């Protein structure tokens, strides 16, 4: 069974100490570096890549009403 622990350090000395300890214990060490703001920016860029926009004459409230009015809330017979 594999267990994973993520430890975030701001000090290179602390990181080296923890990494050295893990290696002395014979544990596999996978190192990833990067600031949180860089990862956040990458996530936002990926999100922008997949989202779209809607241009129309309707207001947000009108679109919401159209969606709610188009719903069908009747019961259905479902066999599983």
Secondary structure, 3 states (H helix, E strand, C coil): CCCCCCCCCCCHHHHHHHHHHHHHCCCCCCCCCCCHHHHHHHHHHHHHHHCCCCCCCCCHHHHHHHHHHHCCCCCCCCCC
